[in-house]
Amino acid sequence: MTTVTPDRMLRVNLSTGMVESEQVPAHWLRRFVGGKGIGARYLYEELDAGTDPLGPNNALLFMTGPLSGLLPGEPRYAAVTKSPLTGAFLDSYSGGEFAASFTGALGDHLGLLVNGCAAEPAIIELEDGDATVTPAEDLWGRDAVDTCDAFPDAAVACVGSAGEHRVGFATIASDGAEHHAGRGGAGAVMGAKRLKAVVANGDRPDELPDLRAEYADRYQENDVGKWQRASGTLETVDFANEVGILSTRGWQEGQFEETDNIGIEAAHEVANEREHDDDTLPGGFRIETENGTYVPRGATAMSLGAELGVDEFDAMTILGETCDRLGVDVISVGNVVAWAIRASQNDVIDRELDFGDAEAARTLIEEIATRATPLGDVLADGVAAAVSAFGGENLIPTVKAMELPAYDPRGSMGMALAYATSDRGGCHRRARPVETEVFSKEWTDEDRVRIVVTEQNVRSVLWSLIADDFMGEVLWEDLGAEWLAAVGREYDSSALWTVGERVWTLIRLFNVREGFSKEEDALPDVFTKPLSGGPTDGHSIDPAAFESLRERYYVARGWSDSGRPTRALLDRLDLTAAVDDQTPVADHSIER
């Protein structure tokens, strides 16, 4: 059975209220597929260098892919924009009921492109391939949960207080704030446009049930599938702690002695059910709270537990639930609060804060999300902004101004390279060599570069489809070619590999146009200091070794020694015609 692939873009200008439907250029669809790829192509085309991320000329795209809603697992969407936190390209993903309804509500459109800025708070309602802009009425000022609850018969993606206050790491929340497009501040862009919510009325596509069932079976036999069914992402805190790379108390240690109190063992004791009824993808553990239920993820336990020295499951859960309602990224806010604690202990700021004090952390998170105090106002723009305002450098690491997730790269040189070269800043989702490198004593720099490049390219393809982050593991063999053929789009795995490399390179061009170069593909000096305790005790990053590794990466990418793609590479990837005059391109790559 063959289904029709969406090939149009729905465009909404909030300044004028105009809604338009346009054909996505056929050669864009072929070369960039959908999702991340088409989102990146539009963002590169729409923006000039130096566009203010919080200004009306920034674009915010809600993107699907040709396989959205068809694949097993959670449907997903991508939020694509220029990040207010980093100034770089941003793609952030979220799954669940909104993604399913959004896909159905778009009709023959692949995505929604929002630009301009509403004069008053507004919502965009989607149904049958059309969009309507209406006043937000009394929604402005409500938290993310209350906003979702205001539309009981539809699916909602919205901002909470953090988005309204343009916090640099505000999220786009959906499904009663259980799911978030989290990293990099897409919620701040949405709030700056005075767009409170996108409301979708649609149904998940039900085509290709046989193929879906086949791949669901494959996933159940896959190692990632078995791990997900057993423990969800909470297992990651136990894994990181065991191998000594769990960032603890503001990146000072590699193990947290109270992991059993915040990890999978604690969740088993208090959980009353799993997140999904479907046994093929049961998801996280649903915890009853005073406000309803909450699903703690691995990032919650790492960033709001170990990172802040919080050793009680209930206290960690309250912090996570607070972040969800306010609409802030738990990874960034955990790092920001940890910075404030360490800055307090080093007399950089005048406020008494301590690791392990969950109530003080909660108060500070609320101040950050609402910019309610002078300290909260500064911290709302991230660790890099706090360092610029107060000092206190080398306390908490960032890459391209994005706070890092809690995998400490001092225990994995491959992860150090993945962080430094990530297209959106410090991120563990582009490539995760840490998951295997920590168990190997034989890896060379060639291995690290090969694995990082491979994972970056493959995930660029999978996020263009758009595949569930975990279910996507069973697509690695042919990169989704079988599925694409079933919806009338013929690729082989080699062509899809090129798509992934092309998407990654176009995003590099976007970032180069914004002024990013070799200097930003770097690690902070804090990682030259040895870790304390556990299997990685004494481990640190040697700057000369990292410099050599980064150079090997540039060689593998076909970039210059300053980190710019070359004209020969652009010719090979059919990107030459796409590049504008504002984008510096190198004449020669590094030879080694």
C-alpha positions as CSV (number, residue, x, y, z in Angstrom):
1,M,0.0,0.0,0.0
2,T,1.3,3.5,-0.9
3,T,0.3,6.7,0.8
4,V,0.6,10.3,-0.3
5,T,3.6,12.1,1.0
6,P,3.0,15.7,2.2
7,D,4.9,18.2,0.0
8,R,3.6,21.7,1.0
9,M,4.5,24.2,3.7
10,L,1.9,26.0,5.7
11,R,3.1,29.6,6.5
12,V,1.7,31.9,9.2
13,N,2.8,35.5,9.6
14,L,1.8,36.6,13.0
15,S,2.4,40.3,12.3
16,T,-0.1,40.4,9.5
17,G,-2.3,37.4,10.3
18,M,-1.7,36.0,6.8
19,V,-1.9,32.3,6.3
20,E,-0.5,30.8,3.1
21,S,0.2,27.3,1.6
22,E,3.1,26.9,-0.7
23,Q,4.7,24.0,-2.6
24,V,8.1,22.8,-1.1
25,P,10.5,22.9,-4.1
26,A,10.8,19.3,-5.4
27,H,14.6,19.4,-5.4
28,W,14.5,20.4,-1.7
29,L,12.3,17.4,-0.9
30,R,14.7,15.0,-2.8
31,R,17.9,16.4,-1.2
32,F,16.6,17.1,2.3
33,V,13.7,14.7,2.7
34,G,11.7,16.4,5.5
35,G,12.0,17.1,9.3
36,K,15.4,18.4,10.2
37,G,16.6,18.6,6.6
38,I,13.7,20.6,5.2
39,G,13.6,22.7,8.3
40,A,17.3,23.5,8.0
41,R,16.9,24.4,4.3
42,Y,14.0,26.8,5.0
43,L,15.9,28.4,8.0
44,Y,19.0,29.0,5.9
45,E,16.9,30.5,3.1
46,E,14.7,32.6,5.4
47,L,17.2,34.2,7.7
48,D,20.0,36.7,7.1
49,A,23.2,36.5,9.1
50,G,22.8,38.2,12.5
51,T,19.0,37.8,12.7
52,D,17.9,38.4,16.2
53,P,16.6,35.0,17.5
54,L,13.9,36.9,19.6
55,G,13.0,39.3,16.8
56,P,10.1,39.0,14.3
57,N,12.4,38.0,11.5
58,N,13.4,34.7,13.1
59,A,11.4,31.8,11.8
60,L,10.0,29.0,14.0
61,L,9.2,25.8,12.1
62,F,7.1,22.9,13.4
63,M,8.2,20.1,11.2
64,T,7.1,16.5,10.4
65,G,8.8,14.0,8.1
66,P,7.6,11.7,5.3
67,L,7.3,8.9,7.9
68,S,5.7,10.9,10.7
69,G,2.9,8.9,12.4
70,L,3.6,5.8,10.3
71,L,6.6,4.3,12.1
72,P,6.1,2.3,15.3
73,G,6.7,4.1,18.6
74,E,5.8,7.7,19.5
75,P,5.1,10.1,16.6
76,R,7.4,13.0,16.8
77,Y,7.8,16.6,15.5
78,A,10.8,18.9,15.3
79,A,10.9,22.5,16.3
80,V,13.5,24.3,14.1
81,T,14.7,27.9,14.7
82,K,17.7,30.0,15.5
83,S,18.5,29.5,19.2
84,P,18.4,32.5,21.5
85,L,20.7,30.6,23.9
86,T,23.5,29.9,21.4
87,G,22.9,32.0,18.3
88,A,23.3,28.8,16.3
89,F,20.9,26.5,14.4
90,L,18.5,24.7,16.7
91,D,16.4,21.6,16.2
92,S,14.6,20.2,19.2
93,Y,12.2,17.2,19.2
94,S,9.2,16.0,21.1
95,G,6.8,13.1,20.8
96,G,3.4,12.0,22.0
97,E,-0.2,12.9,21.2
98,F,0.4,16.4,20.0
99,A,2.9,15.1,17.4
100,A,0.3,12.6,16.2
101,S,-2.6,15.1,16.0
102,F,-0.3,17.8,14.4
103,T,0.7,15.4,11.7
104,G,-3.0,14.6,10.9
105,A,-4.0,18.3,11.1
106,L,-1.5,19.4,8.6
107,G,-3.1,17.6,5.7
108,D,-0.7,17.7,2.7
109,H,1.7,20.0,4.5
110,L,5.0,18.9,5.8
111,G,5.3,21.6,8.4
112,L,4.2,24.9,9.8
113,L,6.5,28.0,9.4
114,V,5.7,30.8,11.8
115,N,7.3,34.3,11.4
116,G,6.5,37.8,12.5
117,C,5.1,38.7,15.9
118,A,1.5,39.0,17.1
119,A,0.4,42.4,18.5
120,E,-1.4,40.5,21.3
121,P,-1.0,36.9,22.6
122,A,-2.3,34.5,20.1
123,I,-2.9,30.8,19.3
124,I,-2.7,29.0,16.0
125,E,-5.4,26.4,15.4
126,L,-4.8,23.6,12.8
127,E,-7.3,21.4,11.2
128,D,-7.8,19.8,7.7
129,G,-4.6,21.4,6.4
130,D,-5.6,25.0,7.3
131,A,-4.5,27.4,10.1
132,T,-6.5,30.0,12.0
133,V,-4.9,32.7,14.2
134,T,-7.1,33.7,17.2
135,P,-6.5,35.7,20.4
136,A,-5.1,33.8,23.3
137,E,-7.6,35.5,25.6
138,D,-6.9,34.6,29.2
139,L,-4.2,31.9,28.4
140,W,-1.2,34.3,28.7
141,G,0.1,33.9,32.2
142,R,-1.0,30.3,32.7
143,D,1.5,27.5,33.1
144,A,2.0,24.8,30.5
145,V,-0.3,22.2,32.2
146,D,-3.2,24.7,32.6
147,T,-2.8,25.8,29.0
148,C,-3.0,22.2,27.7
149,D,-6.0,21.6,29.9
150,A,-7.8,24.6,28.3
151,F,-8.3,22.5,25.2
152,P,-9.7,19.1,26.3
153,D,-10.7,18.0,22.8
154,A,-7.5,18.9,21.0
155,A,-3.8,18.4,21.3
156,V,-1.7,21.4,22.3
157,A,1.9,22.6,22.1
158,C,2.5,25.7,24.2
159,V,4.8,27.8,26.3
160,G,4.7,28.2,30.1
161,S,6.0,31.1,32.1
162,A,9.6,30.6,30.9
163,G,8.6,31.0,27.2
164,E,6.5,34.1,28.0
165,H,9.5,35.6,29.7
166,R,11.9,34.6,26.9
167,V,14.1,32.4,29.1
168,G,17.0,31.2,26.9
169,F,16.3,27.6,27.6
170,A,12.5,27.7,27.6
171,T,10.7,24.6,26.1
172,I,7.7,24.0,24.0
173,A,5.5,21.8,26.1
174,S,2.8,19.4,25.0
175,D,0.5,16.6,26.3
176,G,-0.1,18.3,29.6
177,A,3.6,19.2,29.8
178,E,4.7,15.6,29.8
179,H,6.6,16.1,26.6
180,H,8.9,19.0,25.6
181,A,10.9,20.2,22.7
182,G,13.5,21.0,25.3
183,R,17.0,22.2,24.4
184,G,18.1,25.6,23.1
185,G,15.2,27.8,23.8
186,A,12.6,27.2,21.1
187,G,10.0,28.1,23.7
188,A,11.6,31.6,24.1
189,V,11.3,32.1,20.3
190,M,7.6,31.1,20.5
191,G,7.0,33.4,23.5
192,A,8.8,36.3,21.8
193,K,6.3,36.0,18.9
194,R,3.5,36.1,21.5
195,L,2.4,32.7,20.3
196,K,1.0,31.0,23.4
197,A,0.0,27.7,21.8
198,V,-0.5,25.7,18.6
199,V,-3.7,23.6,18.8
200,A,-4.0,20.6,16.5
201,N,-7.2,18.8,15.6
202,G,-6.2,15.7,13.6
203,D,-5.7,11.9,13.7
204,R,-2.5,9.9,13.5
205,P,-2.2,8.3,10.0
206,D,-3.0,4.6,10.1
207,E,-1.4,3.5,6.8
208,L,1.1,0.7,6.5
209,P,0.0,-1.3,9.5
210,D,1.8,-4.5,8.4
211,L,5.2,-2.8,8.0
212,R,4.6,-1.0,11.3
213,A,4.0,-4.3,13.1
214,E,7.1,-5.9,11.5
215,Y,9.3,-3.1,12.7
216,A,7.8,-3.1,16.1
217,D,8.8,-6.8,16.4
218,R,12.3,-6.0,15.3
219,Y,12.5,-3.3,18.0
220,Q,11.4,-5.7,20.7
221,E,14.5,-7.9,19.7
222,N,16.8,-4.9,19.5
223,D,19.1,-4.2,22.5
224,V,17.8,-0.6,22.8
225,G,14.2,-1.9,22.7
226,K,14.9,-4.4,25.5
227,W,16.6,-1.7,27.6
228,Q,13.6,0.7,27.0
229,R,11.1,-1.9,28.0
230,A,13.0,-2.8,31.1
231,S,13.8,0.7,32.5
232,G,13.2,3.6,30.2
233,T,15.7,6.4,30.2
234,L,16.1,6.4,34.0
235,E,18.6,3.6,33.5
236,T,21.1,6.2,32.1
237,V,21.7,7.6,35.6
238,D,22.7,4.2,36.9
239,F,24.9,3.5,33.8
240,A,26.7,6.8,34.0
241,N,27.3,6.4,37.7
242,E,28.6,2.9,37.4
243,V,31.2,3.9,34.8
244,G,32.2,7.1,36.6
245,I,31.0,9.8,34.2
246,L,27.9,11.0,36.1
247,S,28.3,14.8,36.6
248,T,27.8,15.3,40.3
249,R,27.6,18.5,42.4
250,G,28.3,20.9,39.6
251,W,30.8,18.7,37.6
252,Q,33.1,18.2,40.5
253,E,32.8,14.4,40.7
254,G,32.0,11.5,38.4
255,Q,29.9,9.4,40.8
256,F,26.9,10.2,43.0
257,E,26.8,8.0,46.1
258,E,23.0,8.2,46.4
259,T,22.1,7.1,42.9
260,D,19.9,4.3,44.2
261,N,17.7,6.9,45.7
262,I,17.0,8.8,42.4
263,G,17.5,6.1,39.7
264,I,15.7,3.0,38.4
265,E,15.6,1.2,41.7
266,A,13.8,4.1,43.4
267,A,11.3,4.4,40.5
268,H,10.4,0.8,40.7
269,E,9.5,1.2,44.4
270,V,7.0,4.1,43.8
271,A,5.8,3.9,40.2
272,N,2.2,2.8,39.8
273,E,2.3,2.3,36.0
274,R,4.4,2.8,32.8
275,E,3.9,5.8,30.5
276,H,2.4,3.8,27.6
277,D,0.0,0.9,27.5
278,D,1.8,-0.4,24.5
279,D,4.3,-3.0,25.7
280,T,6.5,-2.5,22.6
281,L,7.4,1.0,23.9
282,P,6.3,1.3,27.5
283,G,8.3,4.5,28.1
284,G,9.0,5.9,31.5
285,F,7.6,5.3,35.0
286,R,4.5,7.2,36.0
287,I,4.7,8.6,39.5
288,E,1.7,9.9,41.5
289,T,2.3,13.4,42.9
290,E,0.2,16.0,44.8
291,N,-0.6,17.7,41.4
292,G,-1.4,14.5,39.5
293,T,1.2,12.3,37.9
294,Y,4.8,12.9,36.6
295,V,7.2,10.9,34.4
296,P,10.8,11.4,35.5
297,R,13.3,10.9,32.6
298,G,17.0,10.1,32.8
299,A,17.8,13.8,32.4
300,T,15.7,14.6,35.4
301,A,17.7,12.3,37.7
302,M,21.0,13.4,36.3
303,S,20.5,17.2,36.1
304,L,18.1,17.8,39.0
305,G,19.3,14.9,41.1
306,A,23.1,14.1,41.0
307,E,24.0,17.5,39.5
308,L,22.4,19.4,42.4
309,G,23.2,16.8,45.1
310,V,19.5,16.1,45.6
311,D,19.3,12.5,47.0
312,E,15.6,12.1,47.6
313,F,13.3,10.8,44.8
314,D,10.3,12.8,45.9
315,A,12.3,16.0,46.0
316,M,13.8,15.3,42.6
317,T,10.3,14.6,41.2
318,I,9.0,17.9,42.6
319,L,11.8,19.8,40.8
320,G,11.1,18.0,37.5
321,E,7.4,18.7,37.8
322,T,8.1,22.3,38.5
323,C,10.3,22.6,35.4
324,D,7.6,20.9,33.3
325,R,4.9,23.4,34.4
326,L,7.1,26.4,33.9
327,G,8.4,25.1,30.6
328,V,12.2,25.1,31.2
329,D,14.8,22.6,29.9
330,V,15.8,20.4,32.9
331,I,19.4,20.0,31.6
332,S,20.1,23.7,31.2
333,V,18.3,24.7,34.4
334,G,20.1,22.0,36.4
335,N,23.4,23.4,35.2
336,V,22.4,27.0,35.8
337,V,21.3,26.3,39.4
338,A,24.5,24.3,39.9
339,W,26.5,27.3,38.7
340,A,24.7,29.5,41.2
341,I,25.5,27.1,44.0
342,R,29.2,26.9,43.1
343,A,29.3,30.7,42.5
344,S,27.8,31.2,46.0
345,Q,30.4,28.9,47.5
346,N,33.2,30.8,45.7
347,D,31.8,34.2,46.8
348,V,31.1,35.2,43.1
349,I,27.4,36.0,44.0
350,D,25.9,37.1,47.3
351,R,23.3,34.4,48.0
352,E,23.5,31.4,50.2
353,L,23.0,28.2,48.3
354,D,24.0,24.6,48.9
355,F,24.0,21.3,47.0
356,G,21.3,19.0,48.3
357,D,18.9,21.9,49.2
358,A,15.9,21.0,46.9
359,E,13.6,23.7,48.2
360,A,16.2,26.5,47.6
361,A,16.7,25.0,44.1
362,R,13.0,25.1,43.4
363,T,12.7,28.7,44.5
364,L,15.6,29.7,42.2
365,I,14.1,27.8,39.3
366,E,10.9,29.7,39.7
367,E,12.8,33.0,39.8
368,I,14.6,32.1,36.6
369,A,11.5,31.0,34.8
370,T,9.8,34.3,35.6
371,R,12.8,36.6,35.7
372,A,11.4,37.6,39.1
373,T,14.7,38.7,40.7
374,P,17.9,40.3,39.4
375,L,19.8,37.0,39.9
376,G,17.0,35.0,38.2
377,D,16.9,37.5,35.3
378,V,20.6,36.9,34.6
379,L,20.5,33.2,35.0
380,A,17.5,33.0,32.6
381,D,20.0,33.7,29.8
382,G,22.2,30.7,30.7
383,V,25.5,29.9,32.3
384,A,27.6,31.9,29.7
385,A,25.5,35.0,30.4
386,A,25.9,34.6,34.1
387,V,29.7,34.3,33.7
388,S,29.7,37.5,31.6
389,A,27.7,39.3,34.3
390,F,29.4,38.0,37.5
391,G,32.5,36.1,36.6
392,G,32.8,32.5,37.9
393,E,34.2,31.0,34.7
394,N,35.3,27.4,34.7
395,L,32.6,26.4,37.2
396,I,30.1,24.8,34.9
397,P,30.9,23.8,31.3
398,T,29.2,24.9,28.1
399,V,29.8,24.4,24.4
400,K,28.6,27.1,22.1
401,A,26.9,28.6,25.2
402,M,24.7,25.5,25.7
403,E,24.9,23.7,29.0
404,L,26.0,20.1,28.8
405,P,24.1,17.0,29.7
406,A,25.5,15.0,32.6
407,Y,27.8,12.6,30.7
408,D,31.3,13.8,31.7
409,P,33.6,13.7,28.7
410,R,36.7,13.2,30.9
411,G,35.7,9.6,30.9
412,S,35.2,9.4,27.1
413,M,37.3,11.3,24.6
414,G,34.8,10.4,21.8
415,M,32.1,12.1,23.8
416,A,34.3,15.2,24.1
417,L,34.5,15.3,20.3
418,A,30.8,14.8,20.0
419,Y,30.1,17.7,22.4
420,A,32.5,20.0,20.7
421,T,31.3,19.4,17.1
422,S,27.5,19.2,17.8
423,D,25.6,21.4,15.5
424,R,23.4,23.0,18.2
425,G,25.9,23.2,21.1
426,G,26.6,20.8,23.9
427,C,24.4,17.9,23.1
428,H,24.5,14.1,23.6
429,R,21.8,13.2,21.0
430,R,23.8,14.0,17.9
431,A,26.4,11.2,18.7
432,R,26.7,9.1,21.8
433,P,30.1,7.2,21.6
434,V,30.2,7.3,25.4
435,E,27.8,4.3,25.5
436,T,30.4,2.0,24.0
437,E,33.8,3.7,24.5
438,V,33.7,3.4,28.3
439,F,33.7,-0.4,27.9
440,S,36.6,-0.5,25.4
441,K,40.3,-0.1,25.9
442,E,41.2,-0.4,22.2
443,W,39.6,2.7,20.7
444,T,41.9,4.9,18.6
445,D,41.3,8.5,17.4
446,E,40.4,7.1,14.0
447,D,37.6,5.0,15.7
448,R,36.3,8.0,17.6
449,V,36.1,10.2,14.5
450,R,34.5,7.5,12.4
451,I,31.9,6.8,15.0
452,V,31.1,10.5,15.7
453,V,30.8,11.3,12.0
454,T,28.7,8.2,11.4
455,E,26.2,8.9,14.2
456,Q,25.9,12.6,13.3
457,N,25.1,11.7,9.7
458,V,22.7,8.8,10.5
459,R,20.8,10.8,13.0
460,S,20.5,13.7,10.5
461,V,18.7,11.3,8.2
462,L,16.5,9.7,10.9
463,W,15.5,13.1,12.2
464,S,14.6,14.1,8.7
465,L,12.2,11.2,8.4
466,I,11.2,11.9,11.5
467,A,11.8,8.7,13.5
468,D,11.3,8.1,17.2
469,D,14.7,8.5,18.8
470,F,14.8,5.0,20.2
471,M,12.7,3.1,17.6
472,G,15.0,4.7,15.0
473,E,17.7,2.2,16.0
474,V,16.1,-0.5,13.9
475,L,16.3,1.8,10.8
476,W,20.1,1.9,10.8
477,E,20.6,-1.0,8.3
478,D,19.0,0.8,5.3
479,L,18.4,4.3,6.9
480,G,14.7,4.0,6.3
481,A,14.8,3.2,2.5
482,E,12.2,0.4,2.8
483,W,9.8,2.7,4.5
484,L,10.4,5.5,2.1
485,A,9.7,3.2,-0.9
486,A,6.4,2.3,0.7
487,V,5.3,5.9,0.6
488,G,6.5,6.4,-3.0
489,R,10.0,7.9,-2.4
490,E,12.8,5.8,-3.8
491,Y,16.3,6.0,-2.1
492,D,19.0,3.5,-1.4
493,S,21.0,3.6,1.7
494,S,24.0,5.2,0.0
495,A,21.7,8.1,-1.2
496,L,20.3,8.5,2.3
497,W,23.8,8.6,3.8
498,T,24.5,11.5,1.5
499,V,21.3,13.2,2.6
500,G,22.6,13.0,6.2
501,E,26.0,14.4,5.3
502,R,24.3,17.1,3.2
503,V,22.0,18.1,6.1
504,W,24.9,18.2,8.5
505,T,26.9,20.3,6.1
506,L,24.1,22.8,5.4
507,I,23.7,23.4,9.1
508,R,27.4,23.9,9.4
509,L,27.1,26.6,6.7
510,F,24.3,28.2,8.7
511,N,26.5,28.3,11.8
512,V,29.6,29.5,9.9
513,R,27.5,32.3,8.5
514,E,26.6,33.3,12.1
515,G,30.3,33.5,12.9
516,F,31.0,30.1,14.4
517,S,34.4,28.5,13.6
518,K,37.1,26.3,15.2
519,E,37.1,28.4,18.3
520,E,33.6,27.4,19.1
521,D,34.3,23.7,18.4
522,A,36.0,23.6,21.8
523,L,35.8,22.3,25.3
524,P,35.9,24.6,28.4
525,D,39.0,24.5,30.6
526,V,37.2,22.9,33.4
527,F,37.7,19.5,31.6
528,T,41.5,19.9,31.9
529,K,41.0,19.4,35.7
530,P,41.0,15.8,36.9
531,L,37.8,14.1,37.9
532,S,37.5,13.0,41.5
533,G,36.3,9.5,42.7
534,G,35.2,6.3,41.0
535,P,36.6,4.5,37.9
536,T,37.5,7.8,36.2
537,D,39.3,9.3,39.2
538,G,42.1,11.5,37.9
539,H,40.9,11.5,34.3
540,S,41.0,14.8,32.4
541,I,41.1,16.1,28.8
542,D,44.6,16.8,27.4
543,P,44.2,20.0,25.2
544,A,46.9,18.8,22.7
545,A,45.2,15.4,22.3
546,F,41.8,17.0,21.8
547,E,43.3,19.4,19.2
548,S,44.6,16.5,17.2
549,L,41.3,14.7,17.5
550,R,39.4,17.7,16.2
551,E,41.8,18.1,13.3
552,R,41.1,14.5,12.3
553,Y,37.4,15.2,12.5
554,Y,37.8,18.2,10.1
555,V,39.8,16.0,7.7
556,A,37.0,13.4,7.7
557,R,34.4,16.1,7.1
558,G,36.3,17.7,4.3
559,W,36.5,21.0,6.1
560,S,39.3,23.6,6.3
561,D,41.5,24.0,9.4
562,S,39.2,26.8,10.5
563,G,36.2,24.5,10.4
564,R,34.6,25.7,7.1
565,P,33.2,23.4,4.5
566,T,35.1,23.6,1.2
567,R,33.9,24.3,-2.3
568,A,34.7,20.8,-3.4
569,L,32.6,19.3,-0.7
570,L,29.7,21.6,-1.6
571,D,29.9,20.5,-5.2
572,R,29.9,16.8,-4.2
573,L,26.8,17.3,-2.0
574,D,24.9,19.5,-4.5
575,L,25.0,22.4,-2.1
576,T,26.9,25.0,-4.2
577,A,23.8,26.7,-5.6
578,A,22.2,26.9,-2.2
579,V,25.1,28.9,-0.6
580,D,24.6,32.7,-0.4
581,D,27.2,35.4,-0.5
582,Q,27.1,35.9,3.3
583,T,28.5,32.5,3.9
584,P,32.3,32.1,4.0
585,V,33.4,28.9,2.2
586,A,36.9,27.4,2.2
587,D,38.9,26.8,-0.9
588,H,40.9,23.9,0.5
589,S,40.4,21.2,3.2
590,I,43.0,19.9,5.6
591,E,45.3,17.3,4.3
592,R,46.8,14.8,6.7
